[in-house]
Amino acid sequence: MANSDWSSVEEVDVSVKAIVTIMKRKRKLPTPLVEAYKHALDTSTRELTRRFYEQLTTRCPEALDYFMD
């Protein structure tokens, strides 16, 4: 993932959808994906960061631990 910064709500939603899919299939997230999304969280707007956590809480709360430091 060369550029993991989010620039739209749609990009955040696609990221959350990917997390949901991976968690359903594998029950864990790969470290490179988690690191890329953590970088996106660090560099994105407050609105997009909030959207990510709201969507993840609703759609895949079991994945929240990966993104809580």
N, C-alpha and C positions, 0 to 999 in steps of 0.2 A: 504494500500500500504506500505508494509514493506520497500522495497528498491526502491526509485523512481529516483535514479540517472540514467542518460542515459549513455550508453557505446557505442552506435552506432547510425548512421544516421537512420537506420531502426527503432530503438526504438523511436527516436524523431518523425519520420513519423507516427508511430502507435499512439503516444500520440496526435498528431495533428488531425489524423483521428477520434480519440475518441471525441475530442473537437468538431469537425465539426458535428459529429453524434448527440451528446448531444444537441448542440445549435439548430440544425434543429428540434429536437423532443421537447425539453423543453424550448428553448429560454433563458436559463440561465444555469450556471455551478454550481454544488454543491461545497460548501466551502471546504470540505476535498480534493476534486480533485484539486482545485485551489492551495491549500496550498502544496500538494504533488508536483505539477508541479513547483511551485515557488521554492521549495527546490531543485528540479532537476536543475532548472535554476541557482541557486546559487552555485551548486557543480559540474556542468558539464563543459566541455571544452568550450572555446570561440567558437570554430567551431560548436559544437552542439547547443549552445545557439543561435548563429546566424541562424543556420538552423531552429530552432524552430520558431523564429520570422519571418523569411522569408516565411516559409510555412504557418504560421498562418495569416500573412498579405495577402497572396495570396488566401488562401482557406476559411478563416473565420475572416475577419477583425473586425467584430463586437465583437469578443471575446478578442481582444487585451487589452481592458480596464481592464480586470481581471488581467492582468500580468504587468501592468504599475503602478509603485508606485509613 
